[in-house]
Amino acid sequence: MSAFFDAGHYDGKSAVRRKVEVQIIGRQFFLLETERRHGPFAFSDIEYVTHKDDADVYGLKEADGWRLMLSGPVPSDLSAMLPARRNYGGWVDRLGFGKAAVAFTLASAAAVAVVLLSPQWLAPLIPSSVDEKLGDALVGDFGGRFCSTPAGDAALKKLVASLDANPSDLQVEVAKIDMVNAVALPGGKVILFDGLVKQARSPDEVAGVLAHEIGHVREKHVMQALLRQMGLAVVLGGIDGNSGALVNNLLSMSYSRESEAEADAHSMKALGGANISPIGTASFFDRLSKMDGSASSSTSENGIAGYMSSHPLSRSRKDAFEKSIVKGKNYKPALTPAEWTELKTMCTQDRNAKSGFGFDFN
């Protein structure tokens, strides 16, 4: 039998702190007050809670509020019966803080790596119906900013049909937003911003950009980027449930350099199949490379302004389209002058289309 006189105790029934002695009998113990004895309590039912005010605090299983506070040197026979002190919890204490920190860092790095790499093989497994429903839910009518006129729609439809073998799988729209931009979204949706169309000097330039975005759709880059972004949001802190904020995030989705190269290759192939000269797209990238500084050999390819932050502007992209030109080939314009005028002015003609940068969906 052993006694420990400096113990504090709460019985879980009142807020009175009691001064007790601990009496050990085998694998059980009693708590002794001046005129009362509490127990017996089995050591196997005792669990470590925390360290507070220079005392180790223990609880009793299935007894809310029951506490035993032991301070000062604990007799060896009592210490041997009590559960081990926990500093961080479970496996961290067993492994040690240093090793646990290394293990956690490696696990976190592995999780991020899985998030970054798994979309490449997960995206093709997602059914098209799911992709389409996701696109409809996220994009809708883009806040009423899509432009539409009979002649403009016909010109856009003709352009899409010339660049893709299955145009019915795509939904291509022009949004009344004055930004030199274009974006591919879930569900085969491609949006050309009116600022890009107005800044283009020919329908061939728009055709090259449009074919590039269609390439992202066909190569499943859109779903890969979405899975990567959503996965990182979960790993790094959660997903914002606001639909407007999510669409803004979708607009800034970034693709890998490999994805950009694949989309460019798709664009060059589509232009070749449609007999549209790549010189227009090369000219487009040439002008934008001067805007972001990549036209200079001394500057980085990672510019700050222009055609999407996710689309790195560089001389190499302009050069690639120039090299794809087949000398002596009889190219034809992507649209007739009348069709090009209708496409370029459709947002000006459509007075019902809303304008601006906001995405305040109702």
LUMVEX-784270 format. One record per residue: x, y, z of N, C-alpha, C, CB in turn. Coordinates in steps of 0.2 Angstrom, whole numbers, plus 5000, padded with zeros to 4 digits. Glycine has a CB too. Layout:
N
XYZXYZXYZXYZ;...
//
This chain:
362
500449945000500050005000500450065000499550005006;500250114996500650174996500150234996501050184989;500450294999499950355000500350414996499850365007;499950454993500150514990499750574992500250504982;500050614996499650665000499450734996499950685006;499850744990499750804987499350804981500450834985;498850764981498450754975497750794976498250684974;497550824970496950854970496450814966497050924966;495750824967495250784964494650814963495150714969;494350804957493650824956493250764955493550874950;492650754958492250694957491850694951491850674963;491750754947491350754942490650774943491450694938;490450774949489750794951489750864954489550744957;490250894957490250954959490850994957490150954967;490951054958491451094956491951104962491251164954;491951064967492351064973492951034972491951034979;493551064973494151034972494350994979494751084970;494450934979494650894985495350884986494150834985;495650884992496250864993496250794996496650904998;496550744992496550674994497250644994496150644988;497150584997497750534997497650484992497950505004;498150454989498050394985498250334988498450414978;497750284989497950224992497950164987497450204998;498550134986498550084980498450014984499250084977;497949974981497849904983497849864976497249894987;498449834975498449794969498449834963497849744968;497949824958497849864952497349914953497749814946;497149924959496649974960496850024965495949944963;496450074966496650124971496050164974497150184968;496150194980495550234983495850304984495350194990;495350344984495550414986495250434992495250464980;495650454997495450455004495450535006495950425009;494850555009494850615012494750605019494150655009;494750665023494750655030494250605033494650725034;493550615030493050565033492750525027492550605036;493050525021492750495016493250455012492350545011;492950405008493450365004493050354997493650295007;493450374992493150364985493450304982493250434981;493050264979493350204975493050144977494050204976;493350084974493950084971493950104964494250014972;494550124961494550144954495150094951494750214953;495050074945495450024942495950074938495149974937;496650054939497150094935497050084927497850064937;496750034925496650024918496050064915496449944917;495650094920495150144918495450214918494550144922;496050224920496350294920496650314914496850304926;496550374912496850404905497150464907496350404900;497750484903498050544904497650594900498850544901;497650654903497250714900497750764898496750744905;498050794902498550854901498950874906498050914899;499450914905499850944910499651014911500650934909;499451034917499251104919499451124926498451104918;499751184926499951214932500351164936499351234937;500851144933501351094936501051034939501751134942;500551014936500250954938500050914932499650964943;500150844933499850804928499150784929500250734927;498650794924497950784925497750714922497550844923;497350674926497150614924496350614924497450554928;496050574919495350564919495150494920495050594913;494550484921494250414922493750404916493850404929;493850344913493450324907492750324909493650264904;492350354904491550354905491350394912491350284905;491750444914491550484920491750554918491950454926;491350584915491450654913491650704919490850684909;492150744919492250784924492750754929491650814927;492750694930493250664935493950674933493050584935;494250704938494950724937495350704944495050794936;496050684942496550674947497150714945496650594949;497350764950497950804948498450784953497750884949;499050764950499650744953500250794952499850674952;500450824957501050874956501650854960500850944958;502250874959502850854962503050784960502650854970;503550764963503850694962503250644964504450684966;503150594959502650544960503050484962502250534954;502850444968503150384970503150334964502750354976;503750304964503850254958503350204958504550224959;503050174963502550124963501850154960502450094970;501750214961501150244959501250264951500950304963;501850294950501950314943501950254938502650344943;502150194941502250134937501550114935502550074940;501050124938500350104937499950154933499950094944;500150214932499850264928499950264921499950334931;499550284917499650284910500250334908499050304905;500550324903501150374901500950444899501550344895;501350494901501150564899501150574892501650604903;500750604889500650624882500850694881500050604879;501350714877501450784875501050804869502150794874;501050764864500750784858500150734856501250784852;500150674858499650634857499850574853499050664853;499550514855499650454851500350434848499150444846;500350434841500950414838501450464838500750394830;501350524839501850574839502250564845501550644839;501950544851502350534857502750474856501950534863;502450424853502850354852503450364847502350304850;503350404842503850414837504350464839503550424831;504150514843504550574845504450624840505350554844;504450684843504250744839504650754833504350814844;505350754833505750764828505550714822506450754829;505550654823505350604818504650614816505450534821;504250634820503550644818503450704814503050654824;503850754815503850814811504150794804504250864814;504650754803504950734797504350694793505550694798;504050644797503550604794502950644791503350554799;502750694795502250734793502350774787501950784799;502950804787503250844781503250794774503950874782;503450734775503550694769502750674767503850624771;502350664772501650644770501350704767501250624777;501450764769501150824766501350824759501250884770;502050824758502350824751502050774747503050824752;501950714749501650664745500950674743501750594749;500550704748499850724747499850774741499550744753;500250824742500250874737500450844730500750934739;500950804730501150774724500650734721501750724725;500250694725499650654722499150704719499350614728;499050764722498550804720498750834713498450864725;499450844713499650884706499750834701500350904708;499850764702499950714697499350674695500550674699;498950664700498350614699497850644694498050604705;497750704693497250734688497450704681497250804688;498050694679498250674673497950604671498950674672;497850564676497550504674496850494677497950444677;496650544681495950544684495450574679495950574691;495650634676495250674671494950624666495650724668;495350584662494950544657494450494659495550504653;494450484666493950434669493350464671494250404675;493350534671492650564673492250564667492850634675;491650544668491150544662490950614659490450504664;490850614653490750674649490050714652490650664642;489550664655488950694657489150734664488450634659;489650704668489750744674490150804672490250694678;490550804667490950864665490450924663491450854660;489950904659489450944656489050974662489050914651;488850934667488350964672488751004677488150904677;489450994677489851034681489951104678490551004683;490051104671490051164667489451204668490251154660;488851174667488251204667488151244674487651164666;488351204679488151234686488651284688488251174691;489251284685489751334687489651404683490451314686;489551384676489551444671488851474670489851424665;488351424669487651454667487751494661487451494673;487451554662487451604656487951664657486751634655;488451644662488951694663488751764665489451694657;488251764669487951824672487651864667488551864675;487351834661487051874656487551914652486551924659;488151894652488651924648488851894641489351934652;488451844639488551814633488251854627488351744632;488551874622488351914616488051864611488851954613;487451894608487151844603486751894598486651804606;486951884591486551914586486551854581486951974583;486051854577485951794572486551794567485351814567;486851844564487351844560488051834564487451914556;488151854570488751844574488751774576488751894580;488151744578488151674580488351624574487451654583;488051644568488251604562488951604561487751624556;489251664561489951664560490351624565490251744560;490251634571490551594576490451524575490351614583;489851504574489751434572490151404567488951414571;490151444561490551424556491351414558490551474550;491551464562492251464564492451394568492451524568;491951384573492051324577492051254572491551314582;491551254568491451194564492151184559490851204559;492451234557493051234553493651204557493251294550;493651214564494251194568494151134572494351254573;493551104572493451044576492950994572493151064583;493150934573492750884569492050864573493050814569;491950884579491350874583491150934586491450814588;490950984583490751054586490151044590490651104580;489750994589489150994594489350974601488650934591;489950954602490150934609490451004612490750884609;490451054609490751114612490151174612491351144607;490251214617489851274618490351334618489451274624;490351374612490851424612490451494612491251424605;490651534616490251604617490751654617489851604623;490451714615490851784616490551814622490851824609;490951834627490751874633490851944632491051844639;490451984634490552064634490952084639489852094634;491552064639492052084644492652114640492252024649;492852174642493352214638494052194640493352284638;494252124639494952104641495152054635494852064648;495852064634496152024629496251954632496852054626;495751914631495751844635495251794632495551864642;495351734634494951674632495051624637495151654624;494551584638494651534643494251464641494451554650;494451414643494151344642493851324649494551294639;493251304649492951284656492651214655492351334658;492451184661492151124661491551114656491951094668;491451054654490851044649490951064642490251074652;491551064640491651084633491551164632491351044628;491551204637491351274636491951314634490951304642;491951354629492551404628492251474627492851374621;492551514631492351584631492851634628492151604638;492651664623493151724620492851784623493051724612;493351824626493151894628493151944622493651914634;492651984623492552034617493152074616491952084619;493552094622494152134621494652094616494452144628;494652034617495151994612494951994605495151914614;494251984604493951994597494052054594493251974597;493952114598494052174595494752194594493752224600;495252164598495952184597496252144591496352164603;495952084589496152044584496152084577495751984583;496652074573496652114567496352064561497352124565;496252004562495951964557495651904561496551934552;495151874557494851814560495351754561494251794555;495851754557496351704558496651704565496951714552;496751764568497051774574496551744579497151844576;495951754579495451724583495351654582494751754582;495451624576495451554575495951524579495451544567;496551544578497151514582497051514589497751554580;496851564592496651564600496151524601496551644602;495551524597495051474599495251404598494451494594;495651384593495851314592496351294598496251314586;496651344601497151334607496651314613497551394609;496151344614495651334619495251264618495151394620;495151254612494751194610495251134612494551194603;495951144611496451094612496451084620497151124610;496351134624496351114631495751074633496251184635;495151084629494551044630494750974628493951074627;494950964622495050894619495550854623495250904612;496050884625496650854629496450844636497250884628;495850864638495650854645496050894650495650784648;496350954648496750994652496251034657497151044648;495651044655495151084659495051044665494551104655;494850984665494650944670495250924675494350874668;495850924671496450914675496650974680497050894670;496551034677496751094681496151104686496751154676;495551084685495051094690495151044696494351084687;495350984694495450934699496050954703495550864696;496550974700497151004703497051054708497751014698;496651104705496451164710496051144716496151214705;495551104714495051084720495451044725494451044717;495950994722496350954727496750994731496750904723;497151044728497551084732497151124737497951134728;496551154735496151184740495951144746495451214737;495851084745495651034751496351024755495450964748;496851014752497551004755497751064759498050974750;497651124756497951184759497451224762498251224753;496851204763496451244767495651244766496651304768;495451204761494651204760494451244754494351234766;493851224752493651254746493051314747493351204741;493151364744492651414745491951394741492851484742;491451394745490851374742490451424738490351354748;490751494738490351544734490551534726490651614736;489951524722490051504715490351564711489351494712;490251624713490651674709491351674710490351744712;491551664717492251654718492551594715492351654726;492151544714492451484711492551494704491951424712;492051534700492151544693492751594692491551584690;492851644697493451684696494051644697493451734701;494051584701494651544702494751504695494551494708;494151484692494251444686494551484680493551424684;494351554680494651594675495451594676494351664676;495651584682496451594683496751524683496551634689;496351474681496651404681497351404677496151354679;497851374680498451374676498551304674499051394681;498851294668499051234665499851224665498751234657;500051164665500751154664501051174658500951074666;501651174657502051194651501851144646502751204652;501851074648501651024644500951034641501750954647;500451054645499851064643499751114638499351074649;500151174639500151224634500451204628500551284637;500951164628501251144622500751104618501951104623;500451054621499951014618499351054615499650964623;499151104618498551154616498851184610498351194621;499451214610499751244604499751194598500451274606;500051134599500051084594499351074591500451024597;498851064596498251054593497951114589497751044599;498151174591497951234587498251234580498151294591;498851214580499251214573498951164569499951204574;498751104572498451054568497751074565498450984572;497351104570496751124568496751174562496351144574;497151224563497251274558497451244551497751324560;497951194551498151164545497551124542498651114547;497151094546496551054544496051094541496251014549;495951154543495451204541495751244535495251254547;496351234534496751274528496751354530496351264522;496851364537496851434539497651444541496451444545;497851504539498651514540498751534547498851584535;499351504549499551514556499851584557499951454559;499951614552500351684553499951734557500451714546;499251724557498851774561498951754568498151764559;498951694570499151674577499851694579498951604578;500251684575500951704576501051784577501451684570;500651824573500651894574500351914580500251924568;499751874582499451894589499951884594498851844589;500251824595500751814600501351864600501051744600;501551884594502051934593501852004596502251944586;501252024595501052084598500952084606500352104595;500752024608500652014615501352004619500151954617;501751974615502451964618502752034620502851924614;502652084615502952144616502552184622502852194610;501952164624501552194629501852164636500852174629;502052104636502252074642503052064643501952004643;503352094638504052094639504452034636504252114645;504151984634504451924632504751924625504051864632;504651984621504851994615505652004615504552054611;505852034621506552044622506951984624506752104627;507551964621507951904622508151904629508451894617;508151964633508451974639507951964645508852034640;507251954643506751954648506551884649506151994646;506151874654505951804656505251794652505751794663;505151734651504551714647503851724651504551644645;503951734658503351744662503251814663503551714669;502851834658502651904658502051924663502351924651;501851984664501352004669500652014666501552054673;500652034659499952064657499852024650499952134655;499252024648499051994642498551934642499651974638;498651894637498251834636498351784642498351804629;497951794647497951744653498551734656497651684651;498551744663499151724667499351654666499151744674;498851614664499051544663499351524656498351504664;499351574652499651564645500251604645499151584640;500851574646501451604646501651634639502051564649;501751694639501951724632502651724631501651794632;502851704625503551704624503651704616503851644627;504251724614504451714607504351644604505151744606;504551594609504551524606503851514603504751484612;503251534606502651524604502451554597502051544609;502751614597502651644590503051614585502851724591;503651594587504151554582503851494580504751544585;503451454585503151384583502651394578502951354590;502251444579501651454574501951474567501151504576;502451514567502851534561503151474557503351594562;503451434561503751374558503251324555504151334563;502651324558502051284555501751304549501551274560;501951364546501751384540502051344534501951464539;501551324530501751284524501851324518501251224522;502451334516502651384510502251354504503351384509;501951404501501651384494500951364495502051334491;500751354501500051324502499551384501499951294509;499051364498498451414497497951424502498151404490;498151454508497751464513497151514512498151494519;496551504516496051544515495851574521495351504512;495551634521495351674527494851624531495051734526;494851634538494451594542493751614541494651604549;493551684540492951704539492951754533492651734545;492351764530492351814525492351884528491651804520;492451934525492452004528491852024531492652054523;491252004528490652014531490551974538490052004526;490751914537490651874543491051894549490851794542;491651914547492151944552491852004555492851954549;491552054551491252114554490752094559491052154549;490352044557489752024562490051994568489351974558;490551954568490751924574491151984578491351874572;491452024575491852074579491352124582492352114574;490752134579490352184582489752164586490052234576;489752094587489052064589488952084596489151984589;489452104601489352124607489152194607489952114612;489352234602489152304602488352304600489552344597;488152264595487552254593487052234598487452214586;487252184602486852154607486752194613487052084609;486252234613486152284619485952254625485752344617;485652184625485452154631485952114635484952104628;486552114632487152074635487452124640487652054630;487552094646487852134652488552144650487652104659;488852194653489652204652489952204659489752264648;490652194659490952214665491352144667490552234671;491752154673492152104675491852064681492852134678;491352084684491052054689490751984687490552094693;490651944692490351874691489851864697490851814691;489351914697488851914702488251874700488651984705;488251804700487751764697487151774702487951694696;486551774699485951764703485751694704485351804699;
//
